[in-house]
Amino acid sequence: MRRAILFSLIALLSLSICSCRQKKIIPAKKEPDVQLQVAINHKSIVTFDSTVIASFFATYPDLSKYRRDVELVYRKYNFHPIWFDEKGVVECSHSLYSKIKELDKEGVASVFPYHEKIAGVFEEEIPNSLTNTETDIILSCLYLFYAEKVVKGVDNKTSAALEWLLPRKEVSYETLLDSTMLNPKLLDKDEQVLFRQYYKLRDVLQKYREIEKHGGWNLIEADPKIKAYKPGDTAKAILQIRDLLFITGDIGQNSGSNKYDTELLAAIKKYQLRNGKNAQSSITPALIKDMNIPVSERIKKIIINMERCRWISPEVIKSKELIFVNIPSFKLNVFREGIDDFESPVVVGKTMTKTVIFSGDVSFIVFSPYWMLPPSIINSEVKPGMAKNKNYLESHNMEWNDGQVRQKPGKNNSLGLDILQYW
């Protein structure tokens, strides 16, 4: 049943930018004898049975993975066509085809099997070799293909390997679709399908692809002897930074000046905030290294984060109270009724001891809690320290606890005075 529900979601996605007006008449071959003529709403509509579906997947084996979903949905609709009537394919089908043609905008590099067959349905210059029933079934497969690539994302095993332990909550897409039928205005609200940050990243992806198309940006050649550039400084590197920030849109106009002026300062802070960093006035080697990341790498990161957004329930942002930890910027924010109510610095793991990505409910908060050291730190730091100093644990406010090492609460606790511990 849940697989049929997934199908309903995709109907919602494609319908979100179309109406149900009829458009193009599809040239059709003679239908198989198993089809029947039935009267629905005083119109003559062609129906079919399960044998036609079996025959379709025998002809198009590369779509076999969708067979069970297709059979479920057509049984639900009593084997009536979904995308097709006596006038041809409905306009919504054209919207779906447009989405498939622009999958790269969704950060997806994939081609629908038998795309030539689909093209024949919509492209005037390409002959259409499909019957009306085949057209309807292949469009249903196209929906499921779109769901698989754009909405569902990678499987749980892959996401766990990437250390993103976000629970994938089941959503009743059937209920969502029914609600949309009652209120068509909901069709324009993308956020109800995917986490809203996904759509912001999608827009940025197009921006960076345009930048890449025009050659990207040049590397900044900083003087290795200078520790940091500060407001008022002049240098060739500052001119190069100004050029880059003009390309990225962080500065409105390019004056061509090599002086670190107030306009460039505002752009530097904008760049840092936009990339999840603390806004500082000094242009450090680390910041220049970040700016020198090629646009192609930026695009890859955007696509990866679009994938991650597919795993996050869009309902999360609707929570009345929400704690959000931004690991790259070392910040924690508390949102109440959608308003950023509190901000605090946080300590996060290093490359070898990464902070786990997860979501969950907060039961209570403990300040300066016991910290259970992970085995990696015990093996790499604690045990060597104990070998050199028999009082190592005591001097670090630590103790053994059921075969594990933990640091006791207190002002010197590694988790800090204002760090939130989830239990």
C-alpha positions as CSV (number, residue, x, y, z in Angstrom):
1,M,0.0,0.0,0.0
2,R,2.8,2.4,0.8
3,R,4.3,1.9,-2.7
4,A,0.9,3.0,-4.2
5,I,1.0,6.0,-1.9
6,L,4.4,6.9,-3.3
7,F,2.8,7.0,-6.7
8,S,0.2,9.4,-5.4
9,L,3.0,11.8,-4.4
10,I,4.4,12.0,-7.8
11,A,1.0,12.9,-9.2
12,L,1.0,15.8,-6.9
13,L,4.5,16.9,-8.0
14,S,3.7,17.0,-11.6
15,L,0.3,18.5,-11.2
16,S,1.7,21.4,-9.2
17,I,2.4,23.4,-12.3
18,C,-0.4,22.4,-14.6
19,S,-4.1,22.3,-15.0
20,C,-6.3,19.5,-16.3
21,R,-7.2,21.1,-19.6
22,Q,-6.8,18.8,-22.6
23,K,-4.1,19.6,-25.1
24,K,-2.8,17.4,-27.8
25,I,-4.4,14.5,-29.7
26,I,-2.1,11.5,-29.8
27,P,-2.0,9.4,-33.0
28,A,-2.9,5.9,-31.9
29,K,-2.5,2.4,-33.2
30,K,-5.4,0.0,-32.9
31,E,-6.0,-1.0,-29.3
32,P,-5.9,-4.7,-28.2
33,D,-9.2,-6.6,-28.2
34,V,-9.1,-7.0,-24.4
35,Q,-10.0,-3.4,-23.9
36,L,-13.6,-2.5,-23.2
37,Q,-15.7,0.6,-23.8
38,V,-17.3,2.0,-20.7
39,A,-19.3,5.1,-20.0
40,I,-17.9,7.5,-17.4
41,N,-19.4,10.9,-16.9
42,H,-21.2,10.4,-20.2
43,K,-17.9,10.1,-22.1
44,S,-16.5,7.1,-23.9
45,I,-13.4,6.0,-22.1
46,V,-11.2,3.1,-23.0
47,T,-10.3,0.7,-20.1
48,F,-8.0,-2.3,-20.0
49,D,-7.1,-5.2,-17.7
50,S,-4.0,-6.6,-15.9
51,T,-3.1,-8.7,-19.0
52,V,-2.3,-5.5,-20.9
53,I,0.0,-4.4,-18.1
54,A,1.8,-7.8,-18.1
55,S,2.2,-7.5,-21.9
56,F,3.6,-3.9,-21.5
57,F,6.3,-4.9,-19.1
58,A,7.3,-7.9,-21.3
59,T,7.8,-5.4,-24.1
60,Y,9.6,-2.8,-21.9
61,P,11.6,-5.0,-19.4
62,D,13.8,-2.0,-18.3
63,L,10.7,-0.6,-16.5
64,S,9.9,-3.9,-14.7
65,K,10.9,-2.4,-11.3
66,Y,7.8,-0.2,-11.5
67,R,5.4,-3.1,-12.4
68,R,4.0,-3.7,-8.9
69,D,3.4,0.0,-8.3
70,V,1.7,0.4,-11.7
71,E,-0.6,-2.5,-11.1
72,L,-1.6,-1.2,-7.7
73,V,-2.5,2.2,-8.9
74,Y,-4.5,1.0,-11.9
75,R,-6.5,-1.4,-9.8
76,K,-7.3,1.5,-7.6
77,Y,-8.6,3.4,-10.6
78,N,-10.4,0.3,-12.0
79,F,-8.0,0.2,-14.9
80,H,-9.1,3.6,-16.3
81,P,-6.5,5.7,-18.1
82,I,-4.9,8.3,-15.9
83,W,-3.0,10.6,-18.3
84,F,-5.1,10.1,-21.3
85,D,-8.7,10.6,-22.6
86,E,-10.4,10.6,-26.0
87,K,-8.8,14.0,-26.8
88,G,-5.2,12.8,-26.1
89,V,-2.8,13.2,-23.2
90,V,-3.9,15.7,-20.6
91,E,-1.8,18.9,-20.2
92,C,-0.4,17.7,-16.9
93,S,1.5,15.1,-18.8
94,H,3.4,17.8,-20.7
95,S,4.4,19.3,-17.4
96,L,5.8,16.0,-16.3
97,Y,7.7,15.6,-19.5
98,S,9.2,19.1,-19.0
99,K,10.4,18.1,-15.5
100,I,12.0,15.0,-16.9
101,K,13.8,17.0,-19.6
102,E,15.2,19.3,-16.9
103,L,16.2,16.7,-14.3
104,D,19.7,18.3,-14.1
105,K,18.1,21.3,-12.4
106,E,17.2,18.9,-9.6
107,G,20.8,17.8,-9.2
108,V,20.0,14.5,-10.9
109,A,22.0,13.0,-13.8
110,S,19.8,10.2,-15.1
111,V,17.9,9.3,-18.3
112,F,14.5,7.6,-18.4
113,P,14.6,4.1,-20.1
114,Y,13.0,4.3,-23.6
115,H,13.2,8.1,-23.6
116,E,12.8,8.0,-27.3
117,K,9.3,6.4,-26.9
118,I,8.3,9.2,-24.5
119,A,9.7,11.9,-26.8
120,G,7.5,10.5,-29.6
121,V,4.4,11.3,-27.4
122,F,5.3,15.0,-27.0
123,E,7.7,16.0,-29.8
124,E,5.9,16.8,-33.1
125,E,9.0,15.8,-35.2
126,I,9.4,12.4,-33.6
127,P,7.0,9.6,-34.7
128,N,4.8,8.2,-32.0
129,S,4.8,4.4,-32.0
130,L,2.8,3.8,-28.8
131,T,-0.8,2.9,-28.5
132,N,-3.0,5.0,-26.2
133,T,-2.8,2.4,-23.5
134,E,0.9,2.0,-23.7
135,T,1.2,5.8,-23.6
136,D,-0.8,5.9,-20.3
137,I,1.2,3.1,-18.7
138,I,4.6,4.5,-19.8
139,L,3.6,7.9,-18.3
140,S,2.8,6.2,-15.1
141,C,6.3,4.7,-15.1
142,L,7.7,8.1,-15.8
143,Y,6.0,9.4,-12.7
144,L,7.6,6.7,-10.6
145,F,11.0,7.3,-12.2
146,Y,10.6,11.0,-11.3
147,A,9.7,10.0,-7.7
148,E,12.7,7.7,-7.4
149,K,15.2,10.3,-8.7
150,V,13.9,13.6,-7.3
151,V,11.8,12.8,-4.2
152,K,12.9,9.5,-2.7
153,G,16.7,10.0,-2.9
154,V,19.3,7.3,-2.1
155,D,18.4,4.3,0.0
156,N,18.7,4.1,3.8
157,K,21.9,2.0,3.6
158,T,23.7,4.6,1.5
159,S,22.6,7.5,3.7
160,A,23.8,5.6,6.8
161,A,27.2,5.1,5.2
162,L,27.4,8.8,4.7
163,E,26.7,9.2,8.5
164,W,23.5,11.0,8.0
165,L,21.3,9.2,10.5
166,L,18.1,11.1,9.9
167,P,14.9,9.1,10.3
168,R,12.7,9.0,7.2
169,K,9.2,9.5,8.5
170,E,6.4,8.0,6.5
171,V,4.0,10.5,5.0
172,S,0.5,9.8,3.8
173,Y,0.9,11.1,0.3
174,E,-2.6,9.8,-0.5
175,T,-4.0,12.1,2.1
176,L,-1.9,14.9,0.8
177,L,-3.1,14.4,-2.7
178,D,-6.7,14.3,-1.5
179,S,-6.2,17.6,0.4
180,T,-4.7,19.1,-2.8
181,M,-7.7,18.1,-4.8
182,L,-9.9,19.9,-2.3
183,N,-7.7,23.0,-2.4
184,P,-5.8,23.3,-5.8
185,K,-3.8,26.3,-4.4
186,L,-1.7,23.9,-2.4
187,L,-0.3,22.7,-5.7
188,D,2.0,25.7,-5.9
189,K,3.5,25.1,-2.4
190,D,6.6,23.0,-3.1
191,E,7.5,22.9,0.7
192,Q,4.8,20.4,1.3
193,V,6.7,17.8,-0.6
194,L,10.4,18.3,0.2
195,F,12.2,20.2,3.0
196,R,12.1,23.9,1.9
197,Q,15.9,24.3,2.0
198,Y,15.9,21.9,-1.0
199,Y,14.3,24.5,-3.3
200,K,16.7,27.3,-2.2
201,L,19.6,25.0,-3.1
202,R,18.0,24.2,-6.4
203,D,17.9,27.9,-7.2
204,V,21.6,28.4,-6.2
205,L,22.5,25.3,-8.3
206,Q,21.2,27.1,-11.4
207,K,23.1,30.2,-10.4
208,Y,26.4,28.4,-10.1
209,R,25.9,26.5,-13.3
210,E,25.5,29.8,-15.1
211,I,28.8,30.9,-13.5
212,E,30.4,27.7,-14.6
213,K,29.1,28.2,-18.1
214,H,30.8,31.6,-18.2
215,G,34.1,30.3,-17.1
216,G,33.9,30.4,-13.3
217,W,36.3,32.5,-11.3
218,N,40.1,32.9,-11.2
219,L,42.2,31.8,-8.3
220,I,43.2,34.4,-5.7
221,E,47.0,34.8,-5.5
222,A,47.6,35.8,-1.9
223,D,51.0,36.8,-0.6
224,P,52.1,34.0,1.8
225,K,54.0,36.5,3.9
226,I,50.8,38.3,4.9
227,K,48.8,36.7,7.7
228,A,45.6,38.5,6.9
229,Y,44.3,41.4,4.9
230,K,42.4,44.0,6.9
231,P,40.2,47.0,6.0
232,G,42.3,49.7,4.5
233,D,44.9,47.4,3.0
234,T,45.8,47.4,-0.7
235,A,46.9,44.4,-2.7
236,K,46.5,42.5,-6.0
237,A,44.8,39.7,-4.1
238,I,42.1,42.2,-2.9
239,L,41.3,43.1,-6.5
240,Q,41.0,39.4,-7.3
241,I,38.7,38.9,-4.3
242,R,36.6,41.8,-5.5
243,D,36.3,40.2,-8.9
244,L,35.3,36.8,-7.4
245,L,32.6,38.4,-5.1
246,F,31.2,40.3,-8.1
247,I,30.9,37.0,-10.0
248,T,29.2,35.3,-7.0
249,G,26.8,38.2,-6.5
250,D,28.1,39.1,-3.1
251,I,29.0,42.6,-4.3
252,G,26.7,44.6,-6.5
253,Q,29.3,46.3,-8.7
254,N,33.0,45.9,-9.4
255,S,34.8,49.1,-9.0
256,G,38.1,47.5,-10.0
257,S,39.8,48.8,-6.8
258,N,42.6,47.0,-5.1
259,K,41.7,48.7,-1.7
260,Y,39.9,46.9,1.0
261,D,37.1,49.4,1.4
262,T,33.8,49.4,3.3
263,E,31.9,48.1,0.2
264,L,34.2,45.0,0.0
265,L,34.0,44.5,3.8
266,A,30.2,44.2,3.5
267,A,30.6,41.7,0.6
268,I,33.2,39.7,2.6
269,K,30.8,39.4,5.5
270,K,27.9,38.5,3.2
271,Y,30.0,35.7,1.6
272,Q,31.0,34.3,5.0
273,L,27.4,34.3,6.3
274,R,26.1,32.8,3.1
275,N,28.6,29.9,3.4
276,G,27.8,29.2,7.1
277,K,30.8,30.9,8.6
278,N,31.2,33.6,11.3
279,A,31.4,37.0,9.7
280,Q,34.8,38.5,10.3
281,S,36.6,41.5,8.8
282,S,40.0,39.9,8.4
283,I,40.6,38.1,5.1
284,T,42.7,35.1,6.4
285,P,44.5,32.4,4.4
286,A,41.7,30.0,5.4
287,L,39.1,32.3,3.9
288,I,41.0,32.7,0.7
289,K,41.4,28.9,0.5
290,D,37.7,28.6,0.8
291,M,37.2,31.2,-1.9
292,N,39.6,29.3,-4.2
293,I,37.3,26.2,-4.3
294,P,36.4,25.8,-8.0
295,V,32.8,26.4,-9.1
296,S,32.7,22.7,-10.2
297,E,33.3,21.6,-6.6
298,R,30.7,24.1,-5.3
299,I,28.2,22.5,-7.6
300,K,29.0,19.0,-6.4
301,K,28.5,20.1,-2.8
302,I,25.2,21.8,-3.6
303,I,24.0,18.6,-5.3
304,I,25.0,16.5,-2.3
305,N,23.2,18.8,0.1
306,M,20.1,18.7,-2.2
307,E,20.2,14.9,-1.8
308,R,20.5,15.3,2.0
309,C,17.4,17.6,2.0
310,R,15.4,14.8,0.4
311,W,15.9,12.8,3.6
312,I,14.6,15.5,5.9
313,S,10.8,15.7,6.6
314,P,9.3,19.0,5.5
315,E,7.3,18.8,8.7
316,V,10.4,19.6,10.8
317,I,10.3,23.3,10.1
318,K,6.7,23.5,11.2
319,S,7.6,22.5,14.8
320,K,6.6,25.2,17.3
321,E,10.0,24.8,19.0
322,L,13.1,23.7,17.1
323,I,16.8,23.4,18.0
324,F,19.1,23.6,15.0
325,V,22.8,22.9,15.2
326,N,24.8,24.3,12.2
327,I,28.0,22.2,12.4
328,P,30.1,24.1,9.9
329,S,29.5,27.4,11.7
330,F,29.7,26.0,15.2
331,K,26.4,27.5,16.2
332,L,23.2,26.4,17.8
333,N,19.9,28.2,17.2
334,V,16.6,27.8,19.0
335,F,13.5,28.7,16.9
336,R,10.1,29.4,18.5
337,E,7.1,29.8,16.2
338,G,9.5,30.2,13.3
339,I,11.5,33.0,15.0
340,D,15.2,32.7,15.8
341,D,15.0,33.2,19.6
342,F,18.4,32.1,20.9
343,E,21.9,31.5,19.5
344,S,24.9,29.8,21.2
345,P,28.3,28.6,20.1
346,V,28.8,24.9,20.2
347,V,31.7,22.4,20.1
348,V,31.7,19.9,17.2
349,G,33.9,17.0,16.2
350,K,37.0,17.2,14.1
351,T,37.5,15.3,10.8
352,M,38.4,12.0,12.6
353,T,35.7,12.3,15.2
354,K,32.8,13.8,13.2
355,T,29.6,15.0,14.9
356,V,26.8,12.6,13.9
357,I,24.0,14.1,11.8
358,F,20.7,13.2,13.3
359,S,17.3,14.5,14.4
360,G,15.2,13.6,17.4
361,D,13.0,14.9,20.2
362,V,14.5,16.7,23.1
363,S,13.3,15.4,26.5
364,F,15.3,17.6,28.8
365,I,18.5,19.6,28.9
366,V,21.6,18.9,31.1
367,F,24.2,21.6,31.6
368,S,27.8,20.6,31.9
369,P,26.8,16.9,31.8
370,Y,28.8,13.7,32.2
371,W,30.7,13.2,28.9
372,M,31.1,9.6,27.9
373,L,34.3,9.5,25.8
374,P,34.1,7.6,22.6
375,P,36.5,4.6,22.1
376,S,38.5,6.5,19.5
377,I,39.5,9.2,22.0
378,I,40.1,6.7,24.8
379,N,42.5,4.8,22.5
380,S,44.3,7.7,20.9
381,E,44.5,10.1,23.9
382,V,43.5,8.7,27.3
383,K,45.4,5.4,27.3
384,P,48.7,7.0,26.1
385,G,48.2,9.7,28.7
386,M,47.6,7.2,31.5
387,A,50.8,5.4,30.4
388,K,52.8,8.5,31.0
389,N,50.9,9.9,34.0
390,K,49.2,7.7,36.5
391,N,47.1,10.7,37.6
392,Y,45.9,11.4,34.1
393,L,42.2,10.7,34.7
394,E,42.1,12.7,37.9
395,S,43.9,15.7,36.4
396,H,41.4,15.8,33.6
397,N,38.4,15.4,35.9
398,M,37.7,11.9,34.5
399,E,36.8,8.5,35.9
400,W,36.1,4.9,35.0
401,N,32.5,4.0,34.7
402,D,31.4,0.4,33.9
403,G,34.4,-0.1,31.7
404,Q,34.1,3.3,30.0
405,V,35.8,6.6,30.7
406,R,33.7,9.6,31.4
407,Q,34.4,13.2,32.3
408,K,32.6,14.5,35.3
409,P,30.4,17.6,35.3
410,G,32.0,21.0,36.3
411,K,33.3,24.2,35.0
412,N,36.1,22.5,33.1
413,N,33.8,20.0,31.4
414,S,34.7,19.6,27.7
415,L,31.1,20.0,26.7
416,G,31.1,23.5,28.1
417,L,28.6,25.4,30.3
418,D,26.0,26.0,27.6
419,I,26.2,22.9,25.5
420,L,22.9,20.9,25.1
421,Q,23.1,17.2,25.7
422,Y,20.4,15.0,24.1
423,W,19.3,11.9,25.9
